[in-house]
Amino acid sequence: MTSPRFPVSRRNFLKGCCAAAVASSVPALGWIDPAKAAGSGVQHDVLVYLFLRGGIDGLHLVVPYAGADRTAYEAKRNDLVIPTSRLRRIGSSNWGWHPRAGGAAGDAIGVPNQWLSRLYDQGRVAIIQGAGMSSTVTRSHFDAQAFIEFGTPGNKSGAQGWISRYLANDFDMPSPMLSNAFGFGSTLQTSLYGNSDVISIASGEDFRLDGFHWSWDDTDTGINGHYGAHLRVLPMWQGASALEQSGHAAADALEFMREIDFGLQSGSNTDGYLPGGGAVYPTSGNGVTLGNQLRNIAQLVKLDMGLTVAAVDYGFWDTHESQGMPDPGNPNHYDAFGNLTEGLARALDAFYIDLHAAGLMDRVTVVIQSEFGRRFRPNDSGGTDHGYGNVMLALGNQVNGGFHGSFPGLDDLSLFEGQDVAVTTDFRQIIAEALVKRQGVSGGAIGNIFPGFSYSAGGSGVFKTG
């Protein structure tokens, strides 16, 4: 079975998958050698865009540890000051990680760094300080997210998100079996608006459709003439018109995808996906959904189906109340911000380990941002209100680990409007640099992706070239 969109037959693809599985001694589709998979043969880099919905407090994730900013922090953060004894210092810098970026609630600070903190120590994480919208100020979640995802600060009336414009300006993308772009979430991310080929799902298992009154997957041999629903769909699209060709391709894609088990391998699901390198995706707590979605992305990358960009969300960072204070070593302590942080750190760590074990993190880059930061001074409810400047993060083997950008300072004269971290690095510069240096987009095309933005070829130095 072939279609105009798929360069090889599903049967041949699965045959190659099984051969790779035998060679690596894991179940079919558990790991696919990209060189043997059914993609176009183009080893294109993959960009994963992770949006932290709600406005993460960057000063509670990457915390002043020493120096003048620590002095200002202790003087003005009141009950939200995290003592240095509870922080995981970042090298010998004047900054420290929230402890849950590198350890569970019951882990004391002396326990070796794990997860995000350990990846930073290995040079795989870049921290960009003072990032945000340099030209537009808004403290509305909806406006800020729209401005950022459309890639047009101050204008949210566009027809295309920045990822869709990127897809239209990357001319070296492989011919996909399904789509070059996936959005993982409950709704389609605004950054993906305007591209009809984008696939939006909450989980890879959504491809196993069961929307009929009989089973999609199974044929009941005890009923004369009964066939699984998926076998009924493809014959409906046999004509030569453009509509029928598209319908045939869509049905072929669904038939193809149902051969892939997106569930995690277990004793009851021996055909499920087995992460590489001993990676452990979160199975409980805040990081479960994010972990499952990153695991699905890792599986798509390994299948080499032409995936070029994926968007995924991780939310609930709107900490107006009871933001939380970490208490490392106390397993029974509740810390709302810490729980979210640990979920993020665990999921990213598993994703990295999984793909690094397959030799694929050299061509996968994760860019992480939020719509804005939080006010420097806390409110009266033990939380922080909407702010301005923030941190961005980048993860991958082709990331120049360490600090980037210029931290604007926390003294009264340096704070934006006397209350927020200022913006010193436009978020578009970071994403544009990832597109140019990692995705192969021409620097001259950045103006098409981020209209009105002047890209600096010198860049911030966050990403490696080639």
C-alpha positions in Angstrom: 0.0 0.0 0.0 1.5 3.3 -1.1 0.3 6.9 -1.4 1.7 10.1 -3.1 2.8 11.3 0.4 4.6 8.2 1.5 7.8 7.3 -0.5 7.7 3.6 0.5 5.0 1.1 1.3 3.9 0.6 4.8 4.8 -3.1 4.5 8.3 -2.3 3.5 8.6 0.2 6.3 7.4 -2.3 8.9 9.8 -4.9 7.4 12.7 -2.4 8.0 11.4 -1.7 11.5 11.4 -5.4 12.4 14.9 -5.8 11.0 16.2 -3.0 13.1 14.4 -4.4 16.1 16.1 -7.8 15.6 19.5 -6.1 15.2 19.1 -4.3 18.5 17.4 -7.1 20.4 14.3 -5.2 21.3 10.6 -5.5 20.3 9.5 -4.4 16.9 9.2 -0.6 16.7 10.9 -0.2 20.1 13.9 1.3 18.4 14.5 2.1 14.7 17.9 2.7 13.1 17.2 6.0 11.2 19.5 4.8 8.4 17.1 1.8 7.9 13.8 3.6 8.4 11.4 4.6 5.6 12.0 8.3 5.7 13.5 10.3 2.9 17.0 9.7 4.0 17.5 13.3 4.9 18.7 13.6 8.5 17.1 16.9 9.3 17.5 18.5 12.7 14.4 18.5 14.9 13.3 21.5 17.0 11.1 20.9 20.0 9.4 24.0 21.3 8.3 23.7 24.9 6.0 26.4 26.2 5.6 26.8 30.0 2.1 28.1 30.2 1.1 30.5 32.9 4.3 32.6 33.3 7.0 30.7 35.3 8.8 32.7 38.0 12.3 32.5 36.5 13.8 33.9 39.7 12.4 30.9 41.6 13.9 28.5 39.1 17.3 30.1 38.6 17.9 32.0 41.8 20.5 34.6 42.8 23.1 32.8 45.0 25.7 35.4 45.6 26.7 39.0 44.7 24.8 42.2 44.4 21.7 40.5 43.0 21.6 38.1 46.0 21.7 41.1 48.3 18.8 42.8 46.5 17.0 39.5 46.3 17.2 38.9 50.1 16.1 42.5 50.8 13.0 42.5 48.6 11.7 38.9 48.1 10.5 38.6 51.7 8.9 35.2 52.4 9.9 33.8 49.0 13.6 34.1 49.6 15.1 30.6 49.1 18.1 30.2 51.5 21.4 29.4 49.8 21.6 26.2 51.9 18.5 25.0 50.0 19.8 25.8 46.5 21.9 23.7 44.1 24.6 26.1 43.2 25.2 26.3 39.4 29.0 25.7 39.2 30.9 28.5 40.8 28.4 31.2 39.5 26.3 33.6 41.4 23.3 31.5 40.6 21.6 28.4 41.9 18.9 26.0 40.7 15.7 25.5 42.6 16.6 22.2 44.4 13.8 20.2 42.6 15.5 20.9 39.3 18.1 18.4 40.5 16.5 16.2 43.1 13.3 14.9 44.6 11.6 16.4 47.7 13.3 13.9 49.9 16.8 14.5 48.5 19.1 16.7 50.5 21.3 19.2 48.8 24.3 17.0 49.2 22.8 14.3 47.0 24.4 14.4 43.5 22.6 16.5 40.9 20.0 14.8 38.8 17.9 15.7 35.8 18.0 19.3 34.6 20.8 20.3 37.0 23.0 17.3 36.0 22.4 18.0 32.3 23.6 21.6 32.9 26.7 20.2 34.6 27.3 18.2 31.5 27.2 21.3 29.3 23.9 20.3 27.7 21.7 23.2 29.0 21.9 26.9 28.2 20.3 29.5 30.4 19.3 32.7 28.7 18.6 35.5 31.2 16.6 38.7 30.7 14.6 37.1 27.8 11.2 38.2 26.6 9.5 40.7 24.3 11.8 43.7 24.0 9.3 45.8 22.0 5.9 45.0 23.7 4.8 45.0 27.4 1.7 43.1 28.4 0.8 41.3 31.6 -2.1 39.4 30.0 -1.5 35.7 29.6 -3.7 35.6 26.5 -2.1 38.6 24.8 1.5 37.6 25.7 1.1 34.0 24.5 -0.5 35.2 21.3 2.2 37.8 20.6 4.9 35.2 21.2 3.4 32.3 19.3 2.4 34.4 16.3 5.9 35.8 16.5 4.6 39.4 16.2 4.8 41.2 19.5 2.0 43.8 19.7 0.0 42.1 16.9 -2.2 39.0 17.5 -4.3 39.2 14.4 -2.0 37.2 12.1 -3.1 34.1 10.1 0.0 32.1 10.8 2.0 31.2 13.9 5.8 31.5 13.7 6.3 27.7 13.3 4.0 27.6 10.3 5.9 30.4 8.7 9.1 28.5 9.5 7.7 25.5 7.7 7.1 27.6 4.7 10.7 28.9 4.7 12.7 25.7 5.3 13.2 24.3 1.8 15.4 21.3 2.9 12.8 19.5 4.9 12.4 15.8 4.2 9.2 14.6 2.6 7.2 13.4 5.6 5.3 10.2 5.9 2.7 12.0 7.9 3.7 15.6 8.7 6.8 17.7 9.4 5.1 19.2 12.4 3.2 17.9 15.4 1.5 19.8 18.2 1.1 17.8 21.4 -1.6 19.3 23.7 -5.3 19.6 24.4 -5.6 22.3 21.7 -3.5 23.3 18.7 -0.7 25.7 19.7 -1.0 29.2 18.2 2.5 28.8 16.9 1.2 26.1 14.5 -1.8 28.1 13.2 -2.1 28.4 9.4 -0.6 25.1 8.3 -3.2 22.6 7.2 -0.6 19.7 7.3 0.1 20.1 11.0 -1.1 17.2 13.2 -2.4 18.1 16.6 -2.9 15.4 19.2 -2.8 15.0 23.0 -0.9 11.7 22.7 0.5 9.4 20.1 -2.1 6.8 21.2 -4.8 9.1 19.7 -3.9 7.6 16.3 -5.6 4.4 17.5 -9.1 5.6 16.7 -12.0 3.8 18.4 -14.7 6.2 17.3 -16.9 3.6 15.6 -19.5 1.3 17.2 -17.3 -1.6 16.3 -13.6 -1.8 17.1 -11.2 0.2 15.0 -8.4 -2.3 15.5 -10.0 -5.7 15.6 -11.9 -8.0 13.2 -14.4 -10.3 15.0 -14.0 -13.6 13.1 -17.1 -14.9 14.9 -19.3 -12.4 13.0 -19.7 -13.1 9.3 -18.5 -10.2 7.2 -17.3 -8.2 10.2 -14.0 -6.3 9.7 -12.2 -3.7 11.9 -13.3 -0.2 11.0 -9.8 0.8 9.7 -10.3 -1.8 7.0 -13.5 -0.1 5.9 -12.0 3.4 5.5 -9.3 2.9 2.8 -11.7 1.5 0.2 -13.8 4.6 0.5 -11.1 6.6 -1.2 -10.2 5.0 -4.5 -10.9 7.7 -7.1 -8.4 10.0 -8.9 -9.8 13.4 -7.8 -7.7 15.6 -5.5 -10.2 15.0 -2.7 -10.1 11.3 -3.1 -6.3 11.2 -3.3 -6.2 13.2 0.0 -8.7 11.0 1.6 -6.7 7.9 0.5 -3.5 9.4 1.9 -5.2 10.2 5.2 -6.6 6.7 5.5 -3.2 5.3 4.6 -1.6 7.4 7.3 -4.0 6.2 10.0 -3.5 2.6 8.9 0.2 3.1 9.0 0.2 4.8 12.5 -1.9 2.1 14.1 1.0 -0.3 13.5 3.0 1.8 16.0 2.4 1.1 19.7 2.9 4.4 21.5 2.2 2.9 24.8 5.1 2.3 27.2 6.5 -1.2 27.2 5.5 -3.2 30.2 4.7 -6.7 31.3 1.2 -6.3 30.0 2.3 -4.4 26.8 5.3 -6.2 25.5 5.0 -4.5 22.1 5.1 -1.1 23.6 7.9 1.5 23.3 11.1 0.9 25.3 13.1 4.1 26.0 16.8 3.9 25.4 19.7 4.3 27.8 17.6 3.3 30.8 15.6 6.6 30.5 12.7 6.8 33.0 9.9 9.1 32.0 7.7 10.3 34.9 4.9 7.9 35.7 3.4 10.0 38.5 3.1 13.6 39.6 3.1 16.8 37.5 5.4 15.6 34.8 3.4 12.6 33.6 1.6 14.2 30.6 4.7 16.1 29.5 6.8 12.9 29.9 4.4 10.9 27.8 4.3 13.6 25.1 8.1 13.9 25.0 8.3 10.1 24.9 6.0 10.1 21.8 8.2 12.8 20.2 11.3 10.7 20.9 9.6 7.7 19.3 8.7 9.7 16.2 12.3 11.0 15.9 13.6 7.5 16.1 11.1 6.3 13.4 12.6 9.1 11.1 9.2 9.9 9.6 10.2 13.4 8.6 9.4 15.1 11.8 11.1 18.6 11.8 9.4 20.5 14.6 7.2 19.6 17.5 5.3 22.0 19.9 4.4 20.9 23.4 3.0 22.6 26.5 3.6 22.3 30.2 1.3 24.5 32.3 0.0 25.7 35.6 2.8 28.2 36.4 0.5 31.0 37.3 1.5 31.1 40.9 -0.4 34.0 42.4 -1.0 32.1 45.6 1.1 29.7 47.7 4.0 29.6 45.2 5.9 27.4 47.6 9.2 27.2 49.5 11.5 24.2 49.0 12.7 22.1 52.0 15.2 19.7 50.5 15.5 16.4 52.4 11.9 16.5 53.7 9.9 14.0 51.6 6.6 15.1 53.1 7.0 18.8 52.4 4.5 20.2 49.9 6.0 22.7 47.4 3.7 23.6 44.5 6.4 25.2 42.4 8.9 22.5 43.3 6.5 19.8 42.1 6.1 21.5 38.7 9.8 21.9 38.5 10.6 18.3 39.3 8.1 17.2 36.7 9.7 19.4 34.1 13.3 18.3 35.0 12.4 14.6 35.1 10.7 14.7 31.7 13.5 16.6 30.0 16.1 14.4 31.5 14.4 11.2 30.3 13.9 12.7 26.8 17.6 13.5 26.6 18.8 10.2 27.8 16.4 8.3 25.5 17.5 10.1 22.3 21.2 10.4 23.3 21.4 6.6 23.7 20.3 6.4 20.1 22.8 8.9 19.0 20.1 11.4 18.0 20.6 14.3 20.4 23.1 15.8 18.0 20.2 16.7 15.8 17.5 17.4 18.4 17.2 20.8 20.1 14.7 21.8 22.8 13.9 25.5 23.3 11.9 26.3 26.4 10.1 29.6 27.2 7.2 31.1 29.0 5.0 34.1 28.2 6.6 36.4 30.9 8.2 36.3 34.3 6.8 37.3 37.6 7.1 40.5 39.7 10.2 40.7 41.7 8.4 41.5 45.0 5.9 38.9 46.1 2.3 39.6 46.8 0.4 39.2 50.1 -0.8 35.7 49.2 2.6 34.0 49.2 2.8 34.2 45.4 4.0 36.5 42.6 2.0 38.4 40.0 2.6 38.9 36.3 5.9 40.4 35.4 8.1 41.0 32.3 11.6 39.6 31.7 12.3 35.9 32.3 14.7 33.0 31.6 14.7 30.9 28.5 16.4 27.5 28.4 17.8 25.4 25.6 18.8 21.7 25.7 20.8 19.5 23.4 24.2 18.3 22.3 24.4 21.2 19.9 23.8 23.8 22.6 26.6 25.8 24.1 25.9 25.1 27.8 26.2 27.9 30.4 24.7 31.3 30.9 23.8 33.6 28.0 22.4 37.0 27.6 22.8 39.8 30.1 21.0 39.8 33.5 19.7 43.3 33.9 20.0 43.5 37.7 17.6 43.6 40.6 18.5 47.0 42.1 15.8 49.7 41.9 17.3 51.5 39.0 17.6 48.3 36.9 14.2 46.9 37.5 11.7 47.5 34.7 9.1 50.0 35.9 10.6 49.5 39.4 9.0 46.1 39.8 10.0 43.6 37.1 13.1 41.9 35.7 13.9 43.9 32.5 14.2 42.3 29.0 17.7 42.4 27.6 17.4 39.6 25.0 14.5 39.4 22.5 13.1 35.9 22.5 12.9 36.0 18.7 16.7 36.2 18.6 17.0 32.9 20.4 14.5 31.1 18.3 15.8 32.6 15.1 19.3 31.5 16.0 18.1 28.0 16.6 16.4 28.1 13.2 19.5 29.3 11.4 22.2 27.4 13.2 20.3 24.1 13.8 17.5 23.9 11.3 19.4 25.3 8.4 17.1 28.3 7.7 18.8 31.2 5.8 19.4 34.2 7.9 17.7 36.2 5.2 14.5 34.3 5.7 14.1 35.2 9.4 12.2 38.4 8.4 9.6 36.1 6.8 9.3 34.1 10.0 9.4 37.0 12.4 8.1 40.0 10.5 9.7 43.3 11.5 12.4 41.6 13.5 16.1 42.4 12.8 18.1 39.2 13.3 21.6 39.5 14.5 23.9 37.0 12.7 26.4 37.3 15.6 23.6 36.0 17.8 23.7 35.1 21.5 26.1 32.1 21.1 23.5 29.7 22.5 23.7 27.2 19.6 26.4 25.5 17.7 26.5 25.6 13.9 26.4 22.7 11.5 
